[in-house]
Amino acid sequence: MSYKVLSMTGFGRARAALGQRTLGVEIRSLNHRGLDIKLRAYDAQLAPEIEAEILRMVRQALVRGSVAISLRDETADGQGGGLDAARVRQLHKALDGLRQDLGLPGPLDLGTVGTFMGATKTGPATEIPPSSWQALEPAMATALAGLCGMREHEGAAISADLRQRLINLRGLVERISEFAAQVPDRAARRLEERLAALIGGNPVIDPGRLAQEVALLADRLDVSEEIARLRAHFDHLATLLDGKGADAPGRRIDFLAQEIGRELNTLGGKIQDAAIAVLVIDGKAELEKLREQAQNIE
């Protein structure tokens, strides 16, 4: 089973010819923890059956994201000549007179007039009966395809960035592993030097006891388990980015990022070494960038 890494950000648009009217369809999606769908019809009244079919199509195509679906009557735009110049002049004159009466600064621009024209639009809303679904469905499919295409394109870019972050993290952890292997020996030498300084060369400490303390110190500084778990997390992350495993990997990648962060914190806490501390900080910085990108994945 394979899949493509998808972004949760996208946009799609299409038009449907419903008899003598044209209905515009726009679908936008942004990041969201789940799938949140909002459907709004402007200048149109949708039959419940139409709403149900639209929601069904979206749920079949998307898994996560905040999705806003807008349907708007674009009959005038589609015919290319719906501007009522006389009404624009009349409304401009009325609004400008009101502006002067209220003592508001001018001038009055066409954007304000256009806003009032939309707010005061008259006429009945376009009724979209269940029988219109046959004409509306292809437009919905086209808009959804555009949205999914954009999500796929952005998902590929995000996936490439995540792969580079993963390569960087692997390299940092391998360097930590190399340095960590030398830490117990250095710590043992420091312990022996301190004891020698304290006893002034008098052999009052049992060599066997010293060897036991060195062994305990080496055990406390051993991070081989943390390194092994980090490598396993990296392999799992690589599998998800390769499109293998479960669909909609965004949540899994976010979970893995949390686990990687815990292991890095454990490494930094176990080994009080300046060189390793720098590498752990660099690893956390890379991980934070990875987590931010993962928030955009479906």
Residue, then its C-alpha position, 0 to 999 in steps of 0.5 A: m500500500s502506498y500514498k502521496v504526502l499531501s499538504m492541507t493547503g489548497f484551492g480549487r474553482a469551477r463553474a456549473a451551468l444550471g439552465q440559464r444560470t451559472l453557479g461558481v464553486e470554490i473550495r479552499s482548505l487550510n491546516h486543521r487537526g481533523l476534517d472541518i467542512k463549512l459549506r456556504a451558498y451566496d445568492a443560492q438556496l441549496a436543497p438538503e440533498i445537494e448539501a449531503e452530496i457535496l459533503r459526501m464528495v469532500r469526505q471521500a477526497l480529504v482526510r484532514g483540513s479546514v475546508a470552506i466551500s463557497l457556491r455563488d450565483e455568477t450568472a451576470d459574470g458569466q454573461g459578461g455584461g451584468l453591470d448596472a451603471a445607472r444603479v452604480r451612479q444612483l447608489h454613489k450619489a446617495l452614499d456620498g450625500l450621506r457621507q456629507d450629512l455625517g461629516l465623514p472624510g471623502p472621497l467615496d470610492l467605488g469599492t465602498v459602492g460595490t460593497f453596498m451593492g452586494a449588501t443591498k442586492t435584490g431578487p430571489a436567491t437561486e434555488i438549487p433543487p435536487s435535480s440540479w446535482q447532475a449538472l453540479e457534480p462535475a463542477m464539484a469534481t473539477a474544483l476538488a481535483g484542482l484543490c487536491g492537485m495543489r495539495e499534492h504539489e505542495g506536499a511534494a515540496i514539504s516532503a523534500d524538506l522533511r527528507q533533508r531535515l531527516i538527513n540532518l538529524r541522522g548525521l547529528v545523532e551519528r556524531i553524538s554516538e561517536f562522541a558518546a562512545q568516548v565519554p565514559d573513558r574520559a569520565a573515568r580518567r577524570l575520576e582517577e585524576r581527582l582521586a589521585a589529587l585527593i589522596g596525594g599518591n597514597p594508595v588508600i583506595d581499593p583498586g577493585r572498588l575504583a574499577q566498580e565505580v568506573a563501571l557504574l559511571a560508564d553505565r550511567l553514561d551509556v546512551s546506546e538504547e537512546i541512540a538505537r531508538l532514535r535510529a528506529h524512529f528515523d527509519h519509521l519516519a523515512t518509511l512514512l515519507d516514502g509513501k508506505g504505511a498508513d494513509a494521512p501520515g501527518r499525525r504519525i509524523d507529529f507523534l514521531a517528532q515528539e518521541i525524537g524530542r524526548e530521546l534528544n532530551t534524555l541524551g542531553g540529560k544523561i551526558q554532561d558533555a559540552a560537545i554533545a550538548v551543542l549537537v543536541i541543541d542543533g538536533k532540537a533546532e532541526l526537529e522543531k523545523l521538522r515539526e512545523q512542516a509536519q503540521n502542514i501534512e494531511 
